[in-house]
Every structure is written in C-alpha cells, then in structure tokens.
Amino acid sequence: MTIFAHETRRLARSPYFWALIAVLAVFLAYGTSSGVAWTRVRASTIATAKAENERATAQAKSTYERGRAGALVTLPLLASASFSIGQSDIYPSTDTVSILTKARQRSDRYELESPLALASGRFDLAFVIVFVLPLFVIALTSDLLGEERDAGTLAMLLAHPVSLAGVLAAKLTTRGVAVAAVTVIVPLVTMEIEAVYPGIPHLLAYTILVGATVTFWCLLAALVNVWVHSGATTATTLIFAWVACTVLVPSIASVAVTRLAPLPSRFDLLDALRGDDVRNIDGERLLAKYYGDHPDLIRSHESKTSFAERFTLVQRETMRRTAPIEAEHARRRRVRYEVAGLLRFASPSTIVREALDVLAGTDTGRFLEFSDRTEALRTAFADWMLPSITSGTQAHDVPWSQAPTLAPATERHLAAALSPALLGLCAFCLGCVAGIVPRLTRVRHNASEVLYAS
C-alpha cells in the first residue's frame, strides 16, 4: 500500500504524465464526437429515406405504382452506436422491398474486404481504443524499472520487505487505472454534452472492455520490462508489439480469410444476373401461363393486357431465376464472415475492435442478418403483390395492413455476444502472466543477477 501511495504521488507530480493524459483526453473526446456525428448522419439518412418512400407511396395512383414504390425497411440504430462506426459506412441501414429486382432497384455494396482488416476508416472512439490507447499505455509503462535501475536504487528498494512483483504491480496499477479512468470518463462526458445516452448495460460493457484492453497492454509492458533491462530496447520492443497486434497480424489474417473463404467478384455476379437466361424472358408467355393457372384473376373488361402486368411477371420470374445465384453469393459471404470471426482471435486488437462493433450494433454479423431478413421479405412482398396487380385491383382496395413485414431480428444478449471477446483478451493476459511469473521467480532466487544487470 505504501508503494502504491508513493507511485500515485510521483505520477501526480509528473508533468509528462499529465501531458499524456491531456492528449489522450483530446483524442477520446474527438473520437467520441466523430462517432456521435456519424450516428446523426445515419439517423438523418434513415429519416430522409422514410420521407421519400412515404412521398412515393402517396403519389402512387395504381396498385402497380404502389408496388414499384415498395416498402422501406430499416436497421434501427442502437443507443450505443456512437461507440464504433464499424461497418455502418459500408453496409446500408435501409432497403426498399418492392416488385422490382435488386438489379433494377439499387446497386448492392457487398464487395467488401474481410472484417478482420482494421482499415484506416473513420476516426471514432473504437479507432482511438484500438490504435491510439495502446501507445499511451506504452509511453507510460515502457520503462517501469529503468529509473530505479539506472540510479542504483532498485536493490535498495528490494532490500525492504517488498518484492519486485509488488513494485511492478503498484506501478502498473497506478498507470493503468489512470488511463482506464480517462478512457471511460471522457467519452461519457462527451456523450452527455452531445445529449447521447447509451444505457447502463452498454456503459458497463464498454467499461469492462476498456479495463480488459488496458490490462493486456499493461501486462505486456510488464512482461517486456522484466525480461529486457535497457529502456530503449523495452520501448522498441513494445512499439514492435503494437505494430504486430494492430497491423501485421490483422493483415495476415485478412489475407488468410481471402484465401480460405474467397468471395466471387460482384461484377461476376452482376454478369450472371444480366445473362441471356434472364434477358430472354417472354412477358406475354409468362402472362398467358399465369392466367392459365389463375383464371379467376383474368380481367374480363380488357381484351389486351397492360404493360404493368407483364412487367411485374417478368420481374418476379427474374427474381426466381437469379435466386440460386444470390443464395450462393450470400452463403459464401456468410462463410467468409465465420472464418474471419475465428481468425480475429489471432490478435487482441481485432478482438477489441469486433467487440466494440458488437457493442455499437455496427458489426458485420448484424448487417448480414438484416440483409437476409430483407431478402426474405422482398420475395414475400413480390408474391403478395402479384395477384393484386394482375387482377387489376385498385390501390384503395388492396388490404395494405396485411402486407408482409420484416421478420423480427434475432434477439442478441449483450453478455453472450461479448463473452468470446472477453475470454480471448483473458487468454492473452494469461499468456503475459505466464511469461512474467518465471522471471519474477528467478529474481527472487537470484536477485543480484537481475538487479545489477545493465
């Protein structure tokens, strides 16, 4: 306890420590503000899409036009979305289901790199925690024993009834708690100023993730400090470890994902969707066959069918023919996501980034699930609209309240979703402890060899 109080007083008197804390606070505040601003942009985009869809629906004069306008489906923003922009700048949060095929309706954006690729992306809170926070921990812990060792006071310190483990624990605890406290408090204050309230469970989960992240980097610093005696070498080793965790290992994992679960090019998929099998669809023949199967829908007062009926049937037939292609692409995309999910455990940085994305609801898995539910609704909506259009039912006579709706999302329990990430971080922490304990044991049995080593 005396060592802890001594270290606390030393840090409180250190201008270097306060300068680092101040710079870290600026990074955290800016990253949080960036996440809040992006969340508001997404909310505005969703509101605009809803307004446009409502306007198109109100202007529709026929059942066919109403079917073309379709129904807007959205992926709700979580209250904690400001924690991480994640994949929200790649995947759309809105979609429109209608009688049109996806190729005519919009251009999909599924051609993305592996989720393990920690792309430079936007500077948000998750970016600060994954890339910037470890650098500040390294700056504060890269030379834990250097001052005492260089001044020759380490041996004198250990001559008292204290252990090297106790000294390291006091130094790491004071620095780790200070960094973790700033990393938790500054974003919360910033969100309070921005009038954003994530909720107690999400705040608790965020605090635990920050604590686990800081703990890992502190333990890694302790591991290097007890094995390396030179302050410069210790700092260099920790910087290399940071580069490996944040850049090298994720890059290698990304290449591995591409090799193990290749995704066909989106251009190849679009070529297949626009192939001869799709282009050469005879609308008149489809209509004749459809009326032959549904004679009760034939319009008795019209001798000639309208363009709307033929177009709707062609669109529905196109959906049917391209469904296997889309399904195969979705399956391979899902396989890639699962492989990437396994390889994220190769680095603590990818573990933390994915966990923050899950916490914010901006992870790839949530967007893929939304895409799957949207595709199911697209097919159901087109099937539901077809009889009304081909029978000439007026728009005001269609029971729109009975139209298919988006299936509810799979319930996600926050604790279960974040448990794998926390277990992965715990495994890395235990690995560091496993490397520290033998060295501390050797110090206890042969102190002179380590204490006076240069």
Secondary structure, 3 states (H helix, E strand, C coil): CHHHHHHHHHHHCCHHHHHHHHHHHHHHHHHHHHHHHHHHHHHHHHHHHHHHHHHHHHHCCCHHHHHHHCEEEECCCCCCHHHCCCCCCCCCCEEEECCCCHHHHCCCCCCCCCCCCCCCCCCCHHHHHHHHHHHHHHHHHCCCCHHHHHHCCHHHHHHCCCCHHHHHHHHHHHHHHHHHHHHHHHHHHHHHHCCCCCCHHHHHHHHHHHHHHHHHHHHHHHHHHHHCCCHHHHHHHHHHHHHHHHHHHHHHHHHHHHHHCCCCCHHHHHHHHCCHHHHCCCHHHHHHHHHHHCHHHCCCCCCCCCHHHHHHHHHHHHHHHHHHHHHHHHHHHHHHHHHHHHHHHHCHHHHHHHHHHHHHCCCHHHHHHHHHHHHHHHHHHHHHHHHHHHCCCCHHHCCHHHCCCCCCCCCCCHHHHHHHHHHHHHHHHHHHHHHHHHHHHHHHHCHHHHHCCC
